[in-house]
Amino acid sequence: MNRIILAIFVINVCLFTSANAWTYSGGTGTSDNPYLIATSADLNSIGFNSSDWNKSFKLISDINMSAS
């Protein structure tokens, strides 16, 4: 029984962490503090999180997408 409770706890922690993992490379998405885009993963993440499409972004480095 303890193993089941522990497994449920671990699964919930993993789901919560992955759901809140869209932090890009910094920023809060406002015009004064835009989300910072520094990697190809950051750039790809924009497409997966439609709730951020109306937010502000700032590209802070050159990104080579040929390896993505």
C-alpha positions as a printed Julia matrix, in Angstrom:
68×3 Matrix{Float64}:
  0.0    0.0     0.0
  2.85   2.42    0.82
  4.43   1.74   -2.57
  1.2    2.66   -4.35
  0.95   5.94   -2.43
  4.6    6.68   -3.17
  4.11   5.91   -6.87
  1.07   8.2    -7.07
  3.03  10.96   -5.34
  5.98  10.63   -7.74
  3.7   10.66  -10.78
  1.92  13.78   -9.54
  5.21  15.58   -8.91
  6.45  14.7   -12.4
  3.24  15.88  -14.04
  3.21  19.15  -12.09
  6.87  19.82  -12.88
  6.5   19.14  -16.6
  3.34  21.24  -16.82
  5.18  24.23  -15.38
  8.41  23.7   -17.28
  7.67  26.32  -19.96
  9.88  29.04  -18.59
 12.01  29.39  -21.71
 15.42  30.86  -20.83
 13.94  33.46  -18.5
 11.45  36.29  -18.38
  7.78  36.45  -17.52
  6.3   37.21  -20.93
  5.44  40.86  -20.28
  6.62  43.73  -22.49
  8.9   44.9   -19.66
 10.25  41.38  -19.0
  9.78  39.29  -22.17
 10.36  35.56  -22.32
 13.99  35.02  -23.35
 14.61  32.75  -26.32
 18.16  31.4   -26.37
 17.9   27.8   -27.61
 16.14  25.78  -30.27
 14.12  24.14  -27.47
 12.92  27.59  -26.35
 11.87  28.43  -29.89
 10.09  25.1   -30.39
  8.31  25.5   -27.05
  6.49  28.59  -28.31
  4.61  26.42  -30.79
  3.53  23.94  -28.11
  2.18  26.5   -25.65
 -0.58  28.46  -27.38
 -1.41  30.34  -24.18
  1.89  32.2   -24.63
  1.23  33.32  -28.2
  0.0   36.72  -27.02
  3.05  37.26  -24.78
  6.3   39.15  -25.43
  9.48  37.37  -26.49
 13.08  38.44  -26.99
 15.62  36.49  -29.03
 18.92  36.68  -27.11
 21.2   34.46  -29.19
 21.65  33.04  -32.66
 19.8   29.74  -32.99
 20.78  27.03  -35.45
 17.62  25.02  -36.14
 19.31  22.61  -38.56
 20.1   20.21  -35.68
 16.56  20.33  -34.22
